[in-house]
Amino acid sequence: MSAYDKPDSWSLKAQKAGYPARSVYKLEEIDGKFRLLTPPRGGNPRVLDLGAAPGSWSLYILRHYPGAFLAAADLQALSRRYDGDRFDGPDFFFIQGDFTSPPVREELLRRGPYTAIVSDAAPATTGSRTVDVPRSLALAEEVLLYADQCLAPGGNLAVKVFQGPGAAELLGRLRRDFTGVRAFKPAACRGDSFETYYIGLGKRSKVEV
């Protein structure tokens, strides 16, 4: 068993709280600090969760924002251990598949627009940063494409990236598309991880410069 497979204090805390993974505390901190999921014009959130499995971020959204509509996608199925049938509700849509593929994209786009897009997606890692960083940034680019296509003006974004060459260019793109941009590493990230989260606040409308 690798160090990443062993449950740490964050993982044990998540299980006790009824979440399948420690990643829930990353979203909780991001949401608390930046009000990520609060719609800019009030009302109920409409959220897109890309790379949702095992489902901790989706569960957080459904539990903390009653009345929210949530669409989610992942190559893997969601864990049903803790959802309490929330994943069967009428305001939740999940598609198992590659969110970069045209058929999956079409299904998700037609359920927009969204007031927030979140993504904890990561590529299958090799242990080589020269391989893993470009793969992570390519996924993040796909998430930004969704933001361009179906995130409502004023909406917010959180996307995981592996730090390395090319990450600064991605951050620059966010600065063009959002009125506020942050790079943020939640406390629940593993100490030896080179992941961080880029936060885009207040998507600019197409006419803004």
N, C-alpha and C positions, 0 to 999 in steps of 0.2 A: 504493500500500500504506500503510495507516494504521500508527501506532506500535504498536497492539495486534496487528496482523498480523505484525509483524516478530519473529522468534524472538530472545528475550533469553537471558541466561545460564541462567535457570531452565528455559526451554523446551528449550534445547540439552542441559542436564543430564538432563532427563526423557527425551529421545529416546535419549541414550546408555545410559540405564538401562532402556530398553524400555518406556516409557510414552508414550501419545499426547499428553499435555498436562502442563503445569507444575503443574496443580492437585494432582497427587499429593503434592507437598511440603507443601501445606496440610494435607492429611489426615495425613500422616506426623508433622508437628509437633503437631497436635492430639492424635493418638493417643499420641504419646510423652509429652506433657505431662500429659494427663488420663486415660490408660489407657482411652480411650473404648470400645474394642472388646473389652476383657477382660470376660467375663461375671461378674456379681456373685457368682454361686454356683459358679464353676468350670465345667469342661466346655468344649465347643466353642461359639463364637459363632454366633448366628443373626442375620444383619444384613439390613436393608432399605436399599437405596440408591436414593433418589428423585432423578431428574434425572441419570442415570448417564452419559450420553454425554459425551465419546467413550469413556469406560471406564476412566480412570486410577484412580479411587477403587475401582471393582470389582476391577481387577487387583491393586491394593495389598492389598486384603482377602484375595483368593484366594492371593496369594503369601506373605503374612506370617502367615496363620492357616490352616494345613492342617487339614482336617476341618471348617472352618466351612461353614455353609449360608448362601448369599447369594441374595436376590431383588432384582431391580433393574428400573427402568422409566425410559423416556425417550421423547419424541416422535421422536427420531432414533435411527438404528441405532448400535450400538457399533462402534468401529474394531476390525478383526481383525488389524491389522498386527503387534501385539506379544503377543497373548494366548497363543500357543503351545497352542491348543486348550483352554485353561482355560475358555473360555466354552461349551464343549461338554460339560463335566463334569456328572455327575449331581447335584452339590450346588450348581448354579448355575441360577437361573431368571430369564429376561429376558423382559419383555413390552414391545413397542414400542407406545406409546400415551400418552395424557394421563393422568397419575396422579391427576388430579382427577376423572376420569370414573367413573361407577358401575361399568361392566364391569371396568375396570382395577383399581379399588379392591377389588372382590370377589375377583379373582384373587390380589392381594397379601395381603389380609387372611386368606384361607383357608390361606396358607402360614405364618402367624404361629403363636404369638407370637414376637416378636423380642427379642433382648437388647440390640440397638442399632439406631438409625435414623440414617442420615446423608443429608444433602441439600446438594448444591452447585448446586441449581437456581437459575436466574435468568431473569427475563422477557426477551423481546426488547426491547432498550433503544432509547430515542428520543434520548437525550442531555439530556432534560429531567428534572431530579430530581423535579419536581412530578408527573410521570407515572410515572417509573421506580420511585420509592420505594413508592408505594401498590401497584404491581403486584408488587414483590418481597415486600412484607409479606403480600399476599394468598396468594402461594405458600407463604410460611412458615406461615401459618395452616393451610393444607391439610396441611402436614407435621406440625404439632402435632395435627391431628385424627387422623392416623395414629397418633401416639404415644399419644393417648388411647384408641384402639381396639385397638391390637395390640402396644404396647411392654410387655414384662413388668415387673412391679414390680422395682425395683432397676436397671432398664435405663437406658441413656444415649442422648443425642441430640446431634447437631450439625447446625445449619441455617444456611445463608447468608442474610444480610439486607442490604439497602441501608440505610444510616443516614439517618434523617430523621424527620419528624413521624410519630408512631405507633409507632416502634420501641420506645420506652420502655414502652408499654402491652404490647407483645408480650413484652418481657423480664419484666414483672411477672407475666404469665401463667405463664411458665416457673418463676418463683419459687414460685408456688402448686403447681405440678405436680412439682417436683424438689427434692431436699434440698440440692443444690448447683448454682449457676448462675454462669456466667462469660460475659463478652463478650470475644472474643479475635480478634486480627488476626494471622494467621501472617505470617512474614517473606516468604513467596513471593507474597503479595498485591502487586499493582502499587502503586507509591507514590501515584499519583493516583486510586486507586480508593476509592470510599466504601463498599465492602463490608466486612462483618465477619462473625464467626460467633458465634452464641449456642450455648453448651454447657450442656446439662442433664445433671446427674449424679445417678443414684439416683432413678428415678421413684417417686413416692409411691404407695402402694396406695390404693385408694378409701376405706378407712376412716381414713386418716391425716388430721389437721387441722393 
